[in-house]
Amino acid sequence: MGKPSVLGIDIGGSHITAALVNLETRSIVRNSYKRKFVNSQDSAERIVTSWCEIIEESFNSTDVLSKKIGIAMPGPFDYENGISLMCDQDKFNDLYKLNIKEELAKRLNIPVKDIRFINDAVGFLQGEVFGGAARKYSKVLGLTLGTGLGSAIHREGITEDADLWDSKFKEGIAEDYLSGRWFSMRYNELTGETIKGVKELIQLQGSESYKERIFLEYAHNLASFIVPLIHKYDLEAVVIGGNISNAFELFLPELSRILKENGTETAIEIAHLKEDASLMGAASCWEDSYKRTTLNKF
């Protein structure tokens, strides 16, 4: 008998990652894990063909009861109908207005109804709620801190896109102060020199004073952003993911201090699932269907 598994897929601007997720154990079927570079500037034909190759490889890695798919996809995107609305975003331009759900169903020979899409930021937080750092919380904010700012909120069993990247913050918008480009900009302001981002800043030798100052400032930026949200939504936790979370030890102590100073005991959790969060979250969009059916029917 096959496993009660759903294929979770995370699609980014340069890759597709796919793995079967066991809905009983809330874990990835490891031999099903597949990842491939995909050029988002390619033609729609080449992109979709690459996606299908990885999907089929993952499905063929083990026995499954049925071929159901959950896909975490960046926006703008019509998630209900599976239509790409990305245009002039330096990625997936040739997919604009293509019904990807129908295209995948046709190529993979599975029913359209067995493919579901969710927003990638929602997928990240839903994955952490389903099987990661947020499993024990019911009211959670998820932030992906990297080249951009992704955000989602989980309340009353529902995870939704918070879409906070362009919310007014300080002298601009939140993404100006919380994404990776802020580190490059701030280092340049302080030193007159150029770095590509957080990873390069961490690796710099002989710049410890600048490094410490920049991460302290970042902690203050992040605290100023999330404290009002904590009070507004009565949050139990904030889960942080994305590339910047890899440097959490450089800003988490100051962030925690500021939160306590502001009278909140809200937990700050670093994502447990890392890059697997979105595909776990995508697969979990089938959890309710799984619960409503018997194991044999699923």
Secondary structure, 3 states (H helix, E strand, C coil): CCECEEEEEEECCCEEEEEEEECCCCEECHHHCEEEECCCCCCHHHHHHHHHHHHHHHHCCCCECCCCEEEEECCCEECCCCEECCCCCCCCHHHCCCEHHHHHHHHHCCCHHHEEEEEHHHHHHHHHHHHCCCCCCCCEEEEEECCCEEEEEEECCEEEECCCCCCEECCEEHHHHHCHHHHHHHHHHHHCCCCCCHHHHHHCCCCHHHHHHHHHHHHHHHHHHHHHHHHHHCCCEEEEECHHHHHHHHCHHHHHHHHHHCCCCCEEEECCCHHHHHHHHHHHCCHHHHHHCCCCCC
